[in-house]
Amino acid sequence: MTQIKNIGLFTSGGDAPGMNAAIRAVVRSAIYYGLNVTGIRRGYEGMITGDIFAMNIKSVSNIIQRGGTILKTARCEQFRTPAGRKTAFENLKKHNIDALVAIGGDGTFTGARIFADEFDFPIVGLPGTIDNDLCGTDFTIGYDTAINTVIDAVDKIRDTAESHNRLFIVEVMGRDSGLIALRTGIAAGAETILIPESKTDINAVFERLENGRKDKTSKIIMLAENGIAGDAFEVGRQIKERFPHYDTRVSILGHIQRGGAPSCMDRVLASRVGVAAVEALMAGRRNEMIGLIHNEIAYTPFELAIKHNTDINPDFLKIVEILAI
């Protein structure tokens, strides 16, 4: 067992619904076990500037249902430098912080791994990202809320598409990961899904539209941003050229996918891994992400967690093909 007395807590990278639930879980479980907990605003930036404050039970009252993060978040170029990380370390020691819980995604954990190695500092991470693109957990905090937000939006778009006999190209977030587009595409009844993992190009879309049912009064194409076939406007342009008879429209959902109250699933996930993070530090664990695999707490080294999983279950793609007829 390692004697941890004061846990520093921060969120970093893109915000995700459920981060506040995770903050609440870490603070309350730390207090339950007799530990102090210290908040760090704006992630690594606040660590460098010294925006650090003591937290207590009241600090996390009435936040479990709120989206975003009460600790704020920011990206910090200075933390990428040895001098910036040294300043951060000095500020942590000044506030008597002897361990960290980092809530974020691959960029957050990359910085945590480097910092932990340089200063022999205990850090554990919680997977907070809507992209669900971390290895070592079945789902990340924020993913369930994000895909339900997308479904709600696409259902509304479908109403307009049906009313006007339109084809809609809906672009969702995901950067290098198409998991949002894949799961929501199935749930929304999309004609086809464009995700980076499947290497689907525009010709496959043309073929689906050419050979698909002609009597359907609406069509939805789900597209992950930065896909191989181009962004939604480029895909829309090519479809209009090839199929001028379609009334083709583009809808980019953007940052609404990040906001809103977290779903029950995200609140429970965040609460479970938040408690587990404190217990992991007390047990001497470090440099690991705390996730859930098959509904059990799992520990994954940072260097493995940040490796994006490019393997897509082929059953999902087959389902899209079968159900789009």
Secondary structure as GFF3:
##gff-version 3
##sequence-region A 1 325
A	DSSP	beta_strand	6	11	.	.	.	ID=ss1
A	DSSP	alpha_helix	19	32	.	.	.	ID=ss2
A	DSSP	beta_strand	36	40	.	.	.	ID=ss3
A	DSSP	alpha_helix	43	49	.	.	.	ID=ss4
A	DSSP	beta_strand	52	55	.	.	.	ID=ss5
A	DSSP	three_ten_helix	57	60	.	.	.	ID=ss6
A	DSSP	three_ten_helix	78	80	.	.	.	ID=ss7
A	DSSP	alpha_helix	82	94	.	.	.	ID=ss8
A	DSSP	beta_strand	99	104	.	.	.	ID=ss9
A	DSSP	alpha_helix	106	119	.	.	.	ID=ss10
A	DSSP	beta_strand	123	127	.	.	.	ID=ss11
A	DSSP	alpha_helix	143	164	.	.	.	ID=ss12
A	DSSP	beta_strand	166	172	.	.	.	ID=ss13
A	DSSP	alpha_helix	179	188	.	.	.	ID=ss14
A	DSSP	beta_strand	192	194	.	.	.	ID=ss15
A	DSSP	three_ten_helix	196	198	.	.	.	ID=ss16
A	DSSP	alpha_helix	202	211	.	.	.	ID=ss17
A	DSSP	beta_strand	219	224	.	.	.	ID=ss18
A	DSSP	alpha_helix	232	242	.	.	.	ID=ss19
A	DSSP	beta_strand	247	252	.	.	.	ID=ss20
A	DSSP	three_ten_helix	254	257	.	.	.	ID=ss21
A	DSSP	alpha_helix	264	282	.	.	.	ID=ss22
A	DSSP	beta_strand	288	293	.	.	.	ID=ss23
A	DSSP	beta_strand	296	301	.	.	.	ID=ss24
A	DSSP	alpha_helix	302	305	.	.	.	ID=ss25
A	DSSP	alpha_helix	314	323	.	.	.	ID=ss26
###
